[in-house]
């Protein structure tokens, strides 16, 4: 993944976790709704950016997995 996709993913995760903490600690409803609105907007955008990123590989299904190569 490119650097911008990882940054976007981290930001979205952070905002959603912050919103969860605001709910747990009974913060003001305005802060919770702003966090939720940002998360609802950023989450689909993040998924779109990660999935639409150009990615090419030379690996095939015959190569199996990188971390556990098939025994020949």
Backbone atoms as SQL, in Angstrom:
CREATE TABLE atoms (id INTEGER PRIMARY KEY, chain TEXT, resi INTEGER, resn TEXT, atom TEXT, x REAL, y REAL, z REAL);
INSERT INTO atoms VALUES
  (1, 'A', 1, 'UNK', 'N', 0.833, -1.179, 0.000),
  (2, 'A', 1, 'UNK', 'CA', 0.000, 0.000, 0.000),
  (3, 'A', 1, 'UNK', 'C', 0.877, 1.241, 0.000),
  (4, 'A', 2, 'UNK', 'N', 0.366, 2.260, -0.590),
  (5, 'A', 2, 'UNK', 'CA', 1.104, 3.509, -0.593),
  (6, 'A', 2, 'UNK', 'C', 0.993, 4.183, 0.766),
  (7, 'A', 3, 'UNK', 'N', 1.860, 5.136, 0.983),
  (8, 'A', 3, 'UNK', 'CA', 1.922, 5.836, 2.256),
  (9, 'A', 3, 'UNK', 'C', 0.613, 6.560, 2.573),
  (10, 'A', 4, 'UNK', 'N', -0.024, 7.162, 1.567),
  (11, 'A', 4, 'UNK', 'CA', -1.259, 7.911, 1.806),
  (12, 'A', 4, 'UNK', 'C', -2.385, 6.979, 2.252),
  (13, 'A', 5, 'UNK', 'N', -2.427, 5.767, 1.701),
  (14, 'A', 5, 'UNK', 'CA', -3.470, 4.816, 2.095),
  (15, 'A', 5, 'UNK', 'C', -3.282, 4.379, 3.543),
  (16, 'A', 6, 'UNK', 'N', -2.044, 4.146, 3.949),
  (17, 'A', 6, 'UNK', 'CA', -1.780, 3.768, 5.336),
  (18, 'A', 6, 'UNK', 'C', -2.091, 4.907, 6.295),
  (19, 'A', 7, 'UNK', 'N', -1.765, 6.130, 5.912),
  (20, 'A', 7, 'UNK', 'CA', -2.075, 7.291, 6.731),
  (21, 'A', 7, 'UNK', 'C', -3.583, 7.458, 6.871),
  (22, 'A', 8, 'UNK', 'N', -4.300, 7.298, 5.787),
  (23, 'A', 8, 'UNK', 'CA', -5.753, 7.417, 5.803),
  (24, 'A', 8, 'UNK', 'C', -6.371, 6.322, 6.663),
  (25, 'A', 9, 'UNK', 'N', -5.856, 5.121, 6.556),
  (26, 'A', 9, 'UNK', 'CA', -6.353, 4.004, 7.351),
  (27, 'A', 9, 'UNK', 'C', -6.108, 4.245, 8.844),
  (28, 'A', 10, 'UNK', 'N', -4.934, 4.731, 9.183),
  (29, 'A', 10, 'UNK', 'CA', -4.625, 5.033, 10.582),
  (30, 'A', 10, 'UNK', 'C', -5.471, 6.162, 11.137),
  (31, 'A', 11, 'UNK', 'N', -5.696, 7.183, 10.335),
  (32, 'A', 11, 'UNK', 'CA', -6.521, 8.316, 10.754),
  (33, 'A', 11, 'UNK', 'C', -7.959, 7.881, 10.996),
  (34, 'A', 12, 'UNK', 'N', -8.497, 7.094, 10.077),
  (35, 'A', 12, 'UNK', 'CA', -9.873, 6.618, 10.226),
  (36, 'A', 12, 'UNK', 'C', -10.016, 5.749, 11.469),
  (37, 'A', 13, 'UNK', 'N', -9.075, 4.855, 11.681),
  (38, 'A', 13, 'UNK', 'CA', -9.111, 3.992, 12.863),
  (39, 'A', 13, 'UNK', 'C', -9.022, 4.826, 14.133),
  (40, 'A', 14, 'UNK', 'N', -8.139, 5.816, 14.141),
  (41, 'A', 14, 'UNK', 'CA', -7.988, 6.682, 15.307),
  (42, 'A', 14, 'UNK', 'C', -9.254, 7.463, 15.621),
  (43, 'A', 15, 'UNK', 'N', -9.900, 8.003, 14.603),
  (44, 'A', 15, 'UNK', 'CA', -11.128, 8.770, 14.820),
  (45, 'A', 15, 'UNK', 'C', -12.232, 7.866, 15.365),
  (46, 'A', 16, 'UNK', 'N', -12.350, 6.666, 14.810),
  (47, 'A', 16, 'UNK', 'CA', -13.391, 5.761, 15.296),
  (48, 'A', 16, 'UNK', 'C', -13.109, 5.279, 16.721),
  (49, 'A', 17, 'UNK', 'N', -11.844, 5.045, 17.062),
  (50, 'A', 17, 'UNK', 'CA', -11.510, 4.677, 18.442),
  (51, 'A', 17, 'UNK', 'C', -11.736, 5.837, 19.404),
  (52, 'A', 18, 'UNK', 'N', -11.421, 7.045, 18.962),
  (53, 'A', 18, 'UNK', 'CA', -11.670, 8.228, 19.783),
  (54, 'A', 18, 'UNK', 'C', -13.164, 8.401, 20.036),
  (55, 'A', 19, 'UNK', 'N', -13.972, 8.162, 19.009),
  (56, 'A', 19, 'UNK', 'CA', -15.424, 8.238, 19.167),
  (57, 'A', 19, 'UNK', 'C', -15.907, 7.205, 20.182),
  (58, 'A', 20, 'UNK', 'N', -15.354, 6.000, 20.116),
  (59, 'A', 20, 'UNK', 'CA', -15.714, 4.960, 21.076),
  (60, 'A', 20, 'UNK', 'C', -15.358, 5.389, 22.496),
  (61, 'A', 21, 'UNK', 'N', -14.185, 5.980, 22.680),
  (62, 'A', 21, 'UNK', 'CA', -13.785, 6.443, 24.009),
  (63, 'A', 21, 'UNK', 'C', -14.682, 7.571, 24.500),
  (64, 'A', 22, 'UNK', 'N', -15.105, 8.445, 23.592),
  (65, 'A', 22, 'UNK', 'CA', -16.019, 9.518, 23.979),
  (66, 'A', 22, 'UNK', 'C', -17.343, 8.948, 24.477),
  (67, 'A', 23, 'UNK', 'N', -17.803, 7.886, 23.839),
  (68, 'A', 23, 'UNK', 'CA', -19.050, 7.252, 24.265),
  (69, 'A', 23, 'UNK', 'C', -18.877, 6.600, 25.630),
  (70, 'A', 24, 'UNK', 'N', -17.769, 5.894, 25.823),
  (71, 'A', 24, 'UNK', 'CA', -17.539, 5.186, 27.086),
  (72, 'A', 24, 'UNK', 'C', -17.445, 6.163, 28.250),
  (73, 'A', 25, 'UNK', 'N', -16.811, 7.311, 28.041),
  (74, 'A', 25, 'UNK', 'CA', -16.617, 8.269, 29.118),
  (75, 'A', 25, 'UNK', 'C', -17.701, 9.341, 29.174),
  (76, 'A', 26, 'UNK', 'N', -18.815, 9.113, 28.512),
  (77, 'A', 26, 'UNK', 'CA', -19.984, 10.010, 28.554),
  (78, 'A', 26, 'UNK', 'C', -19.636, 11.456, 28.223),
  (79, 'A', 27, 'UNK', 'N', -18.973, 11.656, 27.110),
  (80, 'A', 27, 'UNK', 'CA', -18.641, 13.012, 26.661),
  (81, 'A', 27, 'UNK', 'C', -19.894, 13.680, 26.115),
  (82, 'A', 28, 'UNK', 'N', -19.748, 14.904, 25.693),
  (83, 'A', 28, 'UNK', 'CA', -20.908, 15.630, 25.178),
  (84, 'A', 28, 'UNK', 'C', -21.413, 14.985, 23.889),
  (85, 'A', 29, 'UNK', 'N', -22.708, 15.077, 23.691),
  (86, 'A', 29, 'UNK', 'CA', -23.333, 14.460, 22.528),
  (87, 'A', 29, 'UNK', 'C', -22.815, 15.090, 21.237),
  (88, 'A', 30, 'UNK', 'N', -22.481, 16.355, 21.262),
  (89, 'A', 30, 'UNK', 'CA', -21.972, 17.032, 20.070),
  (90, 'A', 30, 'UNK', 'C', -20.641, 16.430, 19.634),
  (91, 'A', 31, 'UNK', 'N', -19.745, 16.196, 20.573),
  (92, 'A', 31, 'UNK', 'CA', -18.441, 15.611, 20.253),
  (93, 'A', 31, 'UNK', 'C', -18.605, 14.200, 19.702),
  (94, 'A', 32, 'UNK', 'N', -19.520, 13.436, 20.291),
  (95, 'A', 32, 'UNK', 'CA', -19.759, 12.070, 19.817),
  (96, 'A', 32, 'UNK', 'C', -20.310, 12.094, 18.392),
  (97, 'A', 33, 'UNK', 'N', -21.254, 12.967, 18.119),
  (98, 'A', 33, 'UNK', 'CA', -21.852, 13.028, 16.786),
  (99, 'A', 33, 'UNK', 'C', -20.861, 13.514, 15.736),
  (100, 'A', 34, 'UNK', 'N', -19.992, 14.442, 16.097),
  (101, 'A', 34, 'UNK', 'CA', -18.963, 14.903, 15.153),
  (102, 'A', 34, 'UNK', 'C', -17.996, 13.766, 14.842),
  (103, 'A', 35, 'UNK', 'N', -17.577, 13.031, 15.861),
  (104, 'A', 35, 'UNK', 'CA', -16.693, 11.888, 15.641),
  (105, 'A', 35, 'UNK', 'C', -17.350, 10.820, 14.788),
  (106, 'A', 36, 'UNK', 'N', -18.620, 10.566, 15.052),
  (107, 'A', 36, 'UNK', 'CA', -19.343, 9.559, 14.280),
  (108, 'A', 36, 'UNK', 'C', -19.508, 10.010, 12.832),
  (109, 'A', 37, 'UNK', 'N', -19.813, 11.264, 12.616),
  (110, 'A', 37, 'UNK', 'CA', -19.964, 11.789, 11.264),
  (111, 'A', 37, 'UNK', 'C', -18.653, 11.687, 10.485),
  (112, 'A', 38, 'UNK', 'N', -17.547, 12.045, 11.128),
  (113, 'A', 38, 'UNK', 'CA', -16.240, 11.930, 10.465),
  (114, 'A', 38, 'UNK', 'C', -15.930, 10.471, 10.133),
  (115, 'A', 39, 'UNK', 'N', -16.224, 9.567, 11.054),
  (116, 'A', 39, 'UNK', 'CA', -15.971, 8.151, 10.816),
  (117, 'A', 39, 'UNK', 'C', -16.823, 7.590, 9.696),
  (118, 'A', 40, 'UNK', 'N', -18.098, 7.992, 9.654),
  (119, 'A', 40, 'UNK', 'CA', -19.006, 7.506, 8.612),
  (120, 'A', 40, 'UNK', 'C', -18.578, 8.012, 7.235),
  (121, 'A', 41, 'UNK', 'N', -18.024, 9.184, 7.177),
  (122, 'A', 41, 'UNK', 'CA', -17.558, 9.729, 5.897),
  (123, 'A', 41, 'UNK', 'C', -16.215, 9.105, 5.508),
  (124, 'A', 42, 'UNK', 'N', -15.299, 8.975, 6.464),
  (125, 'A', 42, 'UNK', 'CA', -13.955, 8.490, 6.154),
  (126, 'A', 42, 'UNK', 'C', -13.880, 6.992, 5.876),
  (127, 'A', 43, 'UNK', 'N', -14.720, 6.194, 6.519),
  (128, 'A', 43, 'UNK', 'CA', -14.608, 4.744, 6.363),
  (129, 'A', 43, 'UNK', 'C', -14.855, 4.276, 4.926),
  (130, 'A', 44, 'UNK', 'N', -15.954, 4.651, 4.274),
  (131, 'A', 44, 'UNK', 'CA', -16.124, 4.219, 2.876),
  (132, 'A', 44, 'UNK', 'C', -15.055, 4.796, 1.943),
  (133, 'A', 45, 'UNK', 'N', -14.630, 6.032, 2.206),
  (134, 'A', 45, 'UNK', 'CA', -13.585, 6.640, 1.384),
  (135, 'A', 45, 'UNK', 'C', -12.272, 5.868, 1.524),
  (136, 'A', 46, 'UNK', 'N', -11.946, 5.461, 2.754),
  (137, 'A', 46, 'UNK', 'CA', -10.730, 4.689, 2.986),
  (138, 'A', 46, 'UNK', 'C', -10.790, 3.344, 2.271),
  (139, 'A', 47, 'UNK', 'N', -11.929, 2.665, 2.367),
  (140, 'A', 47, 'UNK', 'CA', -12.090, 1.379, 1.684),
  (141, 'A', 47, 'UNK', 'C', -11.937, 1.565, 0.182),
  (142, 'A', 48, 'UNK', 'N', -12.540, 2.615, -0.366),
  (143, 'A', 48, 'UNK', 'CA', -12.426, 2.890, -1.801),
  (144, 'A', 48, 'UNK', 'C', -10.975, 3.143, -2.203),
  (145, 'A', 49, 'UNK', 'N', -10.269, 3.969, -1.427),
  (146, 'A', 49, 'UNK', 'CA', -8.874, 4.293, -1.762),
  (147, 'A', 49, 'UNK', 'C', -7.972, 3.074, -1.716),
  (148, 'A', 50, 'UNK', 'N', -8.163, 2.221, -0.716),
  (149, 'A', 50, 'UNK', 'CA', -7.314, 1.034, -0.590),
  (150, 'A', 50, 'UNK', 'C', -7.613, 0.039, -1.705),
  (151, 'A', 51, 'UNK', 'N', -8.891, -0.179, -2.009),
  (152, 'A', 51, 'UNK', 'CA', -9.251, -1.168, -3.019),
  (153, 'A', 51, 'UNK', 'C', -9.014, -0.702, -4.447),
  (154, 'A', 52, 'UNK', 'N', -9.025, 0.593, -4.690),
  (155, 'A', 52, 'UNK', 'CA', -8.828, 1.089, -6.053),
  (156, 'A', 52, 'UNK', 'C', -7.372, 1.407, -6.364),
  (157, 'A', 53, 'UNK', 'N', -6.481, 1.164, -5.416),
  (158, 'A', 53, 'UNK', 'CA', -5.069, 1.421, -5.627),
  (159, 'A', 53, 'UNK', 'C', -4.492, 0.431, -6.648),
  (160, 'A', 54, 'UNK', 'N', -3.698, 0.905, -7.606),
  (161, 'A', 54, 'UNK', 'CA', -3.121, -0.023, -8.575),
  (162, 'A', 54, 'UNK', 'C', -2.124, -0.966, -7.901),
  (163, 'A', 55, 'UNK', 'N', -2.264, -2.237, -8.189),
  (164, 'A', 55, 'UNK', 'CA', -1.395, -3.241, -7.579),
  (165, 'A', 55, 'UNK', 'C', -1.114, -4.314, -8.608),
  (166, 'A', 56, 'UNK', 'N', 0.157, -4.603, -8.802),
  (167, 'A', 56, 'UNK', 'CA', 0.557, -5.647, -9.742),
  (168, 'A', 56, 'UNK', 'C', 1.456, -6.641, -9.025),
  (169, 'A', 57, 'UNK', 'N', 1.335, -7.897, -9.411),
  (170, 'A', 57, 'UNK', 'CA', 2.175, -8.932, -8.816),
  (171, 'A', 57, 'UNK', 'C', 2.529, -9.967, -9.876),
  (172, 'A', 58, 'UNK', 'N', 3.616, -10.631, -9.644),
  (173, 'A', 58, 'UNK', 'CA', 4.020, -11.718, -10.529),
  (174, 'A', 58, 'UNK', 'C', 3.669, -13.067, -9.921),
  (175, 'A', 59, 'UNK', 'N', 3.125, -13.046, -8.716),
  (176, 'A', 59, 'UNK', 'CA', 2.770, -14.282, -8.021),
  (177, 'A', 59, 'UNK', 'C', 1.505, -14.876, -8.638),
  (178, 'A', 60, 'UNK', 'N', 1.407, -16.194, -8.595),
  (179, 'A', 60, 'UNK', 'CA', 0.212, -16.892, -9.049),
  (180, 'A', 60, 'UNK', 'C', -0.248, -17.830, -7.931),
  (181, 'A', 61, 'UNK', 'N', -1.367, -18.491, -8.160),
  (182, 'A', 61, 'UNK', 'CA', -1.847, -19.435, -7.155),
  (183, 'A', 61, 'UNK', 'C', -0.908, -20.623, -7.004),
  (184, 'A', 62, 'UNK', 'N', -0.133, -20.907, -8.024),
  (185, 'A', 62, 'UNK', 'CA', 0.824, -22.004, -7.938),
  (186, 'A', 62, 'UNK', 'C', 1.948, -21.691, -6.954),
  (187, 'A', 63, 'UNK', 'N', 2.200, -20.396, -6.708),
  (188, 'A', 63, 'UNK', 'CA', 3.251, -19.982, -5.771),
  (189, 'A', 63, 'UNK', 'C', 2.845, -20.150, -4.308),
  (190, 'A', 64, 'UNK', 'N', 1.578, -20.413, -4.059),
  (191, 'A', 64, 'UNK', 'CA', 1.007, -20.595, -2.736),
  (192, 'A', 64, 'UNK', 'C', 1.132, -19.314, -1.940),
  (193, 'A', 65, 'UNK', 'N', 1.572, -19.354, -0.695),
  (194, 'A', 65, 'UNK', 'CA', 1.677, -18.171, 0.145),
  (195, 'A', 65, 'UNK', 'C', 3.146, -17.830, 0.386),
  (196, 'A', 66, 'UNK', 'N', 3.445, -16.548, 0.554),
  (197, 'A', 66, 'UNK', 'CA', 4.833, -16.131, 0.764),
  (198, 'A', 66, 'UNK', 'C', 5.373, -16.599, 2.116),
  (199, 'A', 67, 'UNK', 'N', 4.557, -16.537, 3.146),
  (200, 'A', 67, 'UNK', 'CA', 5.047, -16.883, 4.466),
  (201, 'A', 67, 'UNK', 'C', 5.065, -18.399, 4.723),
  (202, 'A', 68, 'UNK', 'N', 4.409, -19.166, 3.863),
  (203, 'A', 68, 'UNK', 'CA', 4.397, -20.619, 4.031),
  (204, 'A', 68, 'UNK', 'C', 4.451, -21.273, 2.650),
  (205, 'A', 69, 'UNK', 'N', 5.653, -21.345, 2.055),
  (206, 'A', 69, 'UNK', 'CA', 5.756, -21.903, 0.706),
  (207, 'A', 69, 'UNK', 'C', 5.339, -23.374, 0.663),
  (208, 'A', 70, 'UNK', 'N', 4.811, -23.755, -0.458),
  (209, 'A', 70, 'UNK', 'CA', 4.361, -25.136, -0.644),
  (210, 'A', 70, 'UNK', 'C', 5.586, -26.045, -0.754),
  (211, 'A', 71, 'UNK', 'N', 5.516, -27.176, -0.075),
  (212, 'A', 71, 'UNK', 'CA', 6.605, -28.150, -0.128),
  (213, 'A', 71, 'UNK', 'C', 6.539, -28.899, -1.446),
  (214, 'A', 72, 'UNK', 'N', 7.662, -28.965, -2.152),
  (215, 'A', 72, 'UNK', 'CA', 7.686, -29.653, -3.451),
  (216, 'A', 72, 'UNK', 'C', 8.344, -30.995, -3.363);
